[in-house]
Protein backbone atom coordinates (compact mmCIF):
# COMPACT_ATOMS: atom_id res chain seq x y z
CA UNK A 1 0.00 0.00 0.00
CA UNK A 2 0.99 3.63 0.04
CA UNK A 3 1.69 5.16 3.41
CA UNK A 4 2.47 8.61 4.73
CA UNK A 5 5.88 9.32 6.15
CA UNK A 6 6.19 11.57 9.18
CA UNK A 7 6.49 14.64 6.95
CA UNK A 8 3.06 13.89 5.53
CA UNK A 9 4.26 12.62 2.14
CA UNK A 10 2.84 9.44 0.61
CA UNK A 11 5.36 6.61 0.30
CA UNK A 12 5.30 2.93 -0.60
CA UNK A 13 4.22 0.45 2.07
CA UNK A 14 3.82 -3.29 2.43
CA UNK A 15 0.21 -4.41 2.13
CA UNK A 16 -0.68 -6.12 -1.14
CA UNK A 17 -4.36 -5.31 -0.68
CA UNK A 18 -3.78 -1.56 -0.81
CA UNK A 19 -2.88 -0.58 -4.32
CA UNK A 20 -0.35 2.24 -4.63
CA UNK A 21 2.92 3.25 -6.24
CA UNK A 22 4.72 5.42 -3.71
CA UNK A 23 5.09 9.12 -4.51
CA UNK A 24 5.93 12.09 -2.32
CA UNK A 25 2.71 14.11 -2.30
CA UNK A 26 2.66 17.45 -0.57
CA UNK A 27 -1.11 17.81 -0.95
CA UNK A 28 -3.74 15.15 -1.55
CA UNK A 29 -7.42 14.51 -1.08
CA UNK A 30 -7.97 11.59 1.30
CA UNK A 31 -11.37 10.16 0.41
CA UNK A 32 -12.93 8.15 3.25
CA UNK A 33 -16.11 6.13 3.55
CA UNK A 34 -17.87 6.31 6.94
CA UNK A 35 -17.76 3.51 9.52
CA UNK A 36 -20.24 0.67 9.75
CA UNK A 37 -23.80 1.08 11.02
CA UNK A 38 -26.36 -1.47 12.18
CA UNK A 39 -28.17 -0.90 8.87
CA UNK A 40 -24.99 -1.72 6.95
CA UNK A 41 -24.66 -4.99 8.81
CA UNK A 42 -28.36 -5.85 8.39
CA UNK A 43 -28.43 -4.92 4.68
CA UNK A 44 -31.05 -2.19 5.09
CA UNK A 45 -31.28 0.95 2.93
CA UNK A 46 -30.01 3.57 5.34
CA UNK A 47 -31.89 6.49 6.84
CA UNK A 48 -30.06 9.81 7.32
CA UNK A 49 -30.11 9.68 11.11
CA UNK A 50 -28.59 6.18 11.51
CA UNK A 51 -25.46 6.43 13.72
CA UNK A 52 -22.34 4.32 13.77
CA UNK A 53 -22.62 0.96 15.45
CA UNK A 54 -20.17 -0.18 18.13
CA UNK A 55 -18.18 -1.89 15.38
CA UNK A 56 -18.33 1.29 13.30
CA UNK A 57 -16.97 3.35 16.20
CA UNK A 58 -14.06 0.91 16.53
CA UNK A 59 -13.40 1.24 12.80
CA UNK A 60 -13.43 5.03 13.14
CA UNK A 61 -10.97 4.79 16.05
CA UNK A 62 -8.58 2.71 13.95
CA UNK A 63 -8.93 5.07 11.00
CA UNK A 64 -8.17 8.02 13.28
CA UNK A 65 -5.09 6.29 14.70
CA UNK A 66 -3.89 5.56 11.17
CA UNK A 67 -4.21 9.16 10.04
CA UNK A 68 -3.27 10.91 13.29
CA UNK A 69 0.17 11.93 12.04
CA UNK A 70 -0.60 11.99 8.33
CA UNK A 71 -0.72 15.74 7.79
CA UNK A 72 -4.51 16.10 7.55
CA UNK A 73 -5.06 19.85 7.71
CA UNK A 74 -8.79 20.06 7.04
CA UNK A 75 -11.83 17.77 7.00
CA UNK A 76 -14.91 18.11 4.80
CA UNK A 77 -17.69 15.69 5.69
CA UNK A 78 -21.21 14.72 4.77
CA UNK A 79 -23.65 15.95 7.39
CA UNK A 80 -25.39 12.56 7.70
CA UNK A 81 -24.87 11.08 11.16
CA UNK A 82 -22.64 8.15 10.19
CA UNK A 83 -20.21 10.34 8.24
CA UNK A 84 -20.29 13.18 10.77
CA UNK A 85 -19.39 10.78 13.60
CA UNK A 86 -16.52 9.31 11.60
CA UNK A 87 -15.22 12.80 10.82
CA UNK A 88 -15.52 13.84 14.46
CA UNK A 89 -13.23 11.03 15.58
CA UNK A 90 -10.75 11.91 12.84
CA UNK A 91 -10.81 15.55 13.93
CA UNK A 92 -10.06 14.58 17.53
CA UNK A 93 -7.02 12.60 16.42
CA UNK A 94 -5.63 15.10 13.92
CA UNK A 95 -6.68 18.45 15.38
CA UNK A 96 -8.03 19.42 11.95
CA UNK A 97 -11.24 21.47 11.75
CA UNK A 98 -14.38 19.86 10.33
CA UNK A 99 -16.82 21.45 7.90
CA UNK A 100 -20.04 19.69 6.94
CA UNK A 101 -21.28 19.66 3.35
CA UNK A 102 -24.74 18.38 2.41
CA UNK A 103 -23.60 17.85 -1.19
CA UNK A 104 -21.53 14.91 0.08
CA UNK A 105 -24.58 12.98 1.34
CA UNK A 106 -25.28 9.48 0.08
CA UNK A 107 -27.74 9.10 -2.78
CA UNK A 108 -31.25 9.83 -1.53
CA UNK A 109 -33.31 6.68 -1.96
CA UNK A 110 -36.48 8.41 -0.74
CA UNK A 111 -39.32 6.07 0.25
CA UNK A 112 -36.98 3.06 -0.02
CA UNK A 113 -34.94 4.16 2.99
CA UNK A 114 -35.44 1.82 5.92
CA UNK A 115 -36.27 -1.13 3.65
CA UNK A 116 -34.29 -4.39 3.91
CA UNK A 117 -32.58 -5.26 0.65
CA UNK A 118 -34.49 -8.55 0.58
CA UNK A 119 -37.81 -6.64 0.54
CA UNK A 120 -36.94 -4.22 -2.25
CA UNK A 121 -39.18 -4.39 -5.34
CA UNK A 122 -36.16 -4.53 -7.65
CA UNK A 123 -32.47 -3.77 -8.01
CA UNK A 124 -31.55 -0.77 -5.86
CA UNK A 125 -28.74 0.09 -8.27
CA UNK A 126 -30.59 -0.41 -11.56
CA UNK A 127 -29.71 2.37 -14.04
CA UNK A 128 -33.36 3.36 -14.53
CA UNK A 129 -34.31 3.41 -10.83
CA UNK A 130 -35.84 6.66 -9.63
CA UNK A 131 -37.06 5.96 -6.08
CA UNK A 132 -40.23 7.78 -4.96
CA UNK A 133 -39.22 10.96 -3.17
CA UNK A 134 -35.55 10.33 -3.95
CA UNK A 135 -32.87 11.04 -6.55
CA UNK A 136 -32.44 9.59 -10.00
CA UNK A 137 -28.91 8.58 -10.95
CA UNK A 138 -28.67 11.71 -13.11
CA UNK A 139 -29.62 13.94 -10.17
CA UNK A 140 -27.18 12.14 -7.89
CA UNK A 141 -24.28 12.41 -10.33
CA UNK A 142 -24.96 16.12 -10.83
CA UNK A 143 -24.87 16.65 -7.07
CA UNK A 144 -21.59 14.75 -6.79
CA UNK A 145 -20.19 16.92 -9.58
CA UNK A 146 -21.03 20.01 -7.50
CA UNK A 147 -19.61 18.35 -4.38
CA UNK A 148 -16.34 17.57 -6.15
CA UNK A 149 -16.07 21.16 -7.37
CA UNK A 150 -16.40 22.21 -3.72
CA UNK A 151 -13.68 19.73 -2.74
CA UNK A 152 -11.34 21.00 -5.45
CA UNK A 153 -11.84 24.60 -4.36
CA UNK A 154 -11.19 23.77 -0.72
CA UNK A 155 -8.14 21.63 -1.56
CA UNK A 156 -6.64 24.50 -3.55
CA UNK A 157 -6.66 26.74 -0.48
CA UNK A 158 -5.53 24.09 2.02
CA UNK A 159 -1.92 23.72 3.14
CA UNK A 160 -1.71 19.99 3.79
CA UNK A 161 -4.00 17.09 3.02
CA UNK A 162 -7.80 17.46 2.80
CA UNK A 163 -9.83 14.56 4.21
CA UNK A 164 -13.28 14.04 2.70
CA UNK A 165 -15.58 11.80 4.74
CA UNK A 166 -18.53 10.60 2.73
CA UNK A 167 -20.43 7.52 1.48
CA UNK A 168 -19.86 4.53 -0.77
CA UNK A 169 -21.73 5.68 -3.86
CA UNK A 170 -20.14 9.12 -3.61
CA UNK A 171 -16.67 7.52 -3.45
CA UNK A 172 -17.55 5.42 -6.50
CA UNK A 173 -18.79 8.44 -8.45
CA UNK A 174 -15.73 10.54 -7.60
CA UNK A 175 -13.23 7.86 -8.62
CA UNK A 176 -15.01 6.82 -11.82
CA UNK A 177 -16.15 10.27 -13.00
CA UNK A 178 -13.67 12.82 -11.63
CA UNK A 179 -10.32 11.02 -11.59
CA UNK A 180 -8.02 9.69 -14.28
CA UNK A 181 -8.90 6.17 -15.49
CA UNK A 182 -7.56 3.46 -13.19
CA UNK A 183 -6.18 1.39 -16.07
CA UNK A 184 -6.66 -2.15 -17.29
CA UNK A 185 -5.28 -3.69 -14.09
CA UNK A 186 -7.84 -1.95 -11.86
CA UNK A 187 -9.99 -4.26 -9.72
CA UNK A 188 -13.39 -4.93 -11.25
CA UNK A 189 -16.58 -4.60 -9.21
CA UNK A 190 -14.82 -3.39 -6.06
CA UNK A 191 -17.11 -2.26 -3.26
CA UNK A 192 -16.30 0.54 -0.85
CA UNK A 193 -15.39 -0.83 2.56
CA UNK A 194 -16.32 1.00 5.75
CA UNK A 195 -13.59 3.53 6.69
CA UNK A 196 -11.66 2.69 3.52
CA UNK A 197 -9.02 5.22 2.46
CA UNK A 198 -8.57 6.37 -1.14
CA UNK A 199 -5.92 8.96 -2.01
CA UNK A 200 -6.22 11.30 -5.00
CA UNK A 201 -3.42 13.53 -6.27
CA UNK A 202 -4.00 16.83 -8.11
CA UNK A 203 -4.15 18.42 -10.60
CA UNK A 204 -7.17 17.37 -12.64
CA UNK A 205 -7.68 14.76 -13.85
CA UNK A 206 -6.91 13.63 -10.30
CA UNK A 207 -4.81 10.48 -10.12
CA UNK A 208 -5.72 7.66 -7.74
CA UNK A 209 -2.62 6.80 -5.69
CA UNK A 210 -4.34 4.51 -3.17
CA UNK A 211 -7.67 2.75 -3.64
CA UNK A 212 -10.19 1.53 -1.07
CA UNK A 213 -7.52 0.58 1.49
CA UNK A 214 -8.50 -0.84 4.91
CA UNK A 215 -5.11 -1.86 6.27
CA UNK A 216 -5.99 -0.19 9.58
CA UNK A 217 -8.76 -2.75 10.10
CA UNK A 218 -6.42 -5.70 9.55
CA UNK A 219 -3.77 -4.82 12.08
CA UNK A 220 -3.19 -2.44 14.95
CA UNK A 221 -2.57 0.99 13.45
CA UNK A 222 0.66 2.82 14.35
CA UNK A 223 0.36 6.51 15.07
CA UNK A 224 1.83 8.63 12.30
CA UNK A 225 1.87 5.86 9.69
CA UNK A 226 -0.92 5.11 7.24
C-alpha positions as CSV (number, residue, x, y, z in Angstrom):
1,X,0.0,0.0,0.0
2,X,1.0,3.6,0.0
3,X,1.7,5.2,3.4
4,X,2.5,8.6,4.7
5,X,5.9,9.3,6.2
6,X,6.2,11.6,9.2
7,X,6.5,14.6,6.9
8,X,3.1,13.9,5.5
9,X,4.3,12.6,2.1
10,X,2.8,9.4,0.6
11,X,5.4,6.6,0.3
12,X,5.3,2.9,-0.6
13,X,4.2,0.5,2.1
14,X,3.8,-3.3,2.4
15,X,0.2,-4.4,2.1
16,X,-0.7,-6.1,-1.1
17,X,-4.4,-5.3,-0.7
18,X,-3.8,-1.6,-0.8
19,X,-2.9,-0.6,-4.3
20,X,-0.4,2.2,-4.6
21,X,2.9,3.3,-6.2
22,X,4.7,5.4,-3.7
23,X,5.1,9.1,-4.5
24,X,5.9,12.1,-2.3
25,X,2.7,14.1,-2.3
26,X,2.7,17.5,-0.6
27,X,-1.1,17.8,-1.0
28,X,-3.7,15.2,-1.5
29,X,-7.4,14.5,-1.1
30,X,-8.0,11.6,1.3
31,X,-11.4,10.2,0.4
32,X,-12.9,8.2,3.2
33,X,-16.1,6.1,3.6
34,X,-17.9,6.3,6.9
35,X,-17.8,3.5,9.5
36,X,-20.2,0.7,9.7
37,X,-23.8,1.1,11.0
38,X,-26.4,-1.5,12.2
39,X,-28.2,-0.9,8.9
40,X,-25.0,-1.7,7.0
41,X,-24.7,-5.0,8.8
42,X,-28.4,-5.9,8.4
43,X,-28.4,-4.9,4.7
44,X,-31.0,-2.2,5.1
45,X,-31.3,0.9,2.9
46,X,-30.0,3.6,5.3
47,X,-31.9,6.5,6.8
48,X,-30.1,9.8,7.3
49,X,-30.1,9.7,11.1
50,X,-28.6,6.2,11.5
51,X,-25.5,6.4,13.7
52,X,-22.3,4.3,13.8
53,X,-22.6,1.0,15.4
54,X,-20.2,-0.2,18.1
55,X,-18.2,-1.9,15.4
56,X,-18.3,1.3,13.3
57,X,-17.0,3.3,16.2
58,X,-14.1,0.9,16.5
59,X,-13.4,1.2,12.8
60,X,-13.4,5.0,13.1
61,X,-11.0,4.8,16.1
62,X,-8.6,2.7,14.0
63,X,-8.9,5.1,11.0
64,X,-8.2,8.0,13.3
65,X,-5.1,6.3,14.7
66,X,-3.9,5.6,11.2
67,X,-4.2,9.2,10.0
68,X,-3.3,10.9,13.3
69,X,0.2,11.9,12.0
70,X,-0.6,12.0,8.3
71,X,-0.7,15.7,7.8
72,X,-4.5,16.1,7.5
73,X,-5.1,19.9,7.7
74,X,-8.8,20.1,7.0
75,X,-11.8,17.8,7.0
76,X,-14.9,18.1,4.8
77,X,-17.7,15.7,5.7
78,X,-21.2,14.7,4.8
79,X,-23.7,16.0,7.4
80,X,-25.4,12.6,7.7
81,X,-24.9,11.1,11.2
82,X,-22.6,8.1,10.2
83,X,-20.2,10.3,8.2
84,X,-20.3,13.2,10.8
85,X,-19.4,10.8,13.6
86,X,-16.5,9.3,11.6
87,X,-15.2,12.8,10.8
88,X,-15.5,13.8,14.5
89,X,-13.2,11.0,15.6
90,X,-10.7,11.9,12.8
91,X,-10.8,15.6,13.9
92,X,-10.1,14.6,17.5
93,X,-7.0,12.6,16.4
94,X,-5.6,15.1,13.9
95,X,-6.7,18.4,15.4
96,X,-8.0,19.4,11.9
97,X,-11.2,21.5,11.7
98,X,-14.4,19.9,10.3
99,X,-16.8,21.5,7.9
100,X,-20.0,19.7,6.9
101,X,-21.3,19.7,3.4
102,X,-24.7,18.4,2.4
103,X,-23.6,17.8,-1.2
104,X,-21.5,14.9,0.1
105,X,-24.6,13.0,1.3
106,X,-25.3,9.5,0.1
107,X,-27.7,9.1,-2.8
108,X,-31.3,9.8,-1.5
109,X,-33.3,6.7,-2.0
110,X,-36.5,8.4,-0.7
111,X,-39.3,6.1,0.2
112,X,-37.0,3.1,0.0
113,X,-34.9,4.2,3.0
114,X,-35.4,1.8,5.9
115,X,-36.3,-1.1,3.6
116,X,-34.3,-4.4,3.9
117,X,-32.6,-5.3,0.6
118,X,-34.5,-8.6,0.6
119,X,-37.8,-6.6,0.5
120,X,-36.9,-4.2,-2.3
121,X,-39.2,-4.4,-5.3
122,X,-36.2,-4.5,-7.6
123,X,-32.5,-3.8,-8.0
124,X,-31.5,-0.8,-5.9
125,X,-28.7,0.1,-8.3
126,X,-30.6,-0.4,-11.6
127,X,-29.7,2.4,-14.0
128,X,-33.4,3.4,-14.5
129,X,-34.3,3.4,-10.8
130,X,-35.8,6.7,-9.6
131,X,-37.1,6.0,-6.1
132,X,-40.2,7.8,-5.0
133,X,-39.2,11.0,-3.2
134,X,-35.5,10.3,-3.9
135,X,-32.9,11.0,-6.5
136,X,-32.4,9.6,-10.0
137,X,-28.9,8.6,-11.0
138,X,-28.7,11.7,-13.1
139,X,-29.6,13.9,-10.2
140,X,-27.2,12.1,-7.9
141,X,-24.3,12.4,-10.3
142,X,-25.0,16.1,-10.8
143,X,-24.9,16.6,-7.1
144,X,-21.6,14.7,-6.8
145,X,-20.2,16.9,-9.6
146,X,-21.0,20.0,-7.5
147,X,-19.6,18.3,-4.4
148,X,-16.3,17.6,-6.1
149,X,-16.1,21.2,-7.4
150,X,-16.4,22.2,-3.7
151,X,-13.7,19.7,-2.7
152,X,-11.3,21.0,-5.5
153,X,-11.8,24.6,-4.4
154,X,-11.2,23.8,-0.7
155,X,-8.1,21.6,-1.6
156,X,-6.6,24.5,-3.5
157,X,-6.7,26.7,-0.5
158,X,-5.5,24.1,2.0
159,X,-1.9,23.7,3.1
160,X,-1.7,20.0,3.8
161,X,-4.0,17.1,3.0
162,X,-7.8,17.5,2.8
163,X,-9.8,14.6,4.2
164,X,-13.3,14.0,2.7
165,X,-15.6,11.8,4.7
166,X,-18.5,10.6,2.7
167,X,-20.4,7.5,1.5
168,X,-19.9,4.5,-0.8
169,X,-21.7,5.7,-3.9
170,X,-20.1,9.1,-3.6
171,X,-16.7,7.5,-3.5
172,X,-17.5,5.4,-6.5
173,X,-18.8,8.4,-8.5
174,X,-15.7,10.5,-7.6
175,X,-13.2,7.9,-8.6
176,X,-15.0,6.8,-11.8
177,X,-16.1,10.3,-13.0
178,X,-13.7,12.8,-11.6
179,X,-10.3,11.0,-11.6
180,X,-8.0,9.7,-14.3
181,X,-8.9,6.2,-15.5
182,X,-7.6,3.5,-13.2
183,X,-6.2,1.4,-16.1
184,X,-6.7,-2.1,-17.3
185,X,-5.3,-3.7,-14.1
186,X,-7.8,-2.0,-11.9
187,X,-10.0,-4.3,-9.7
188,X,-13.4,-4.9,-11.2
189,X,-16.6,-4.6,-9.2
190,X,-14.8,-3.4,-6.1
191,X,-17.1,-2.3,-3.3
192,X,-16.3,0.5,-0.9
193,X,-15.4,-0.8,2.6
194,X,-16.3,1.0,5.7
195,X,-13.6,3.5,6.7
196,X,-11.7,2.7,3.5
197,X,-9.0,5.2,2.5
198,X,-8.6,6.4,-1.1
199,X,-5.9,9.0,-2.0
200,X,-6.2,11.3,-5.0
201,X,-3.4,13.5,-6.3
202,X,-4.0,16.8,-8.1
203,X,-4.2,18.4,-10.6
204,X,-7.2,17.4,-12.6
205,X,-7.7,14.8,-13.8
206,X,-6.9,13.6,-10.3
207,X,-4.8,10.5,-10.1
208,X,-5.7,7.7,-7.7
209,X,-2.6,6.8,-5.7
210,X,-4.3,4.5,-3.2
211,X,-7.7,2.7,-3.6
212,X,-10.2,1.5,-1.1
213,X,-7.5,0.6,1.5
214,X,-8.5,-0.8,4.9
215,X,-5.1,-1.9,6.3
216,X,-6.0,-0.2,9.6
217,X,-8.8,-2.7,10.1
218,X,-6.4,-5.7,9.5
219,X,-3.8,-4.8,12.1
220,X,-3.2,-2.4,14.9
221,X,-2.6,1.0,13.5
222,X,0.7,2.8,14.3
223,X,0.4,6.5,15.1
224,X,1.8,8.6,12.3
225,X,1.9,5.9,9.7
226,X,-0.9,5.1,7.2
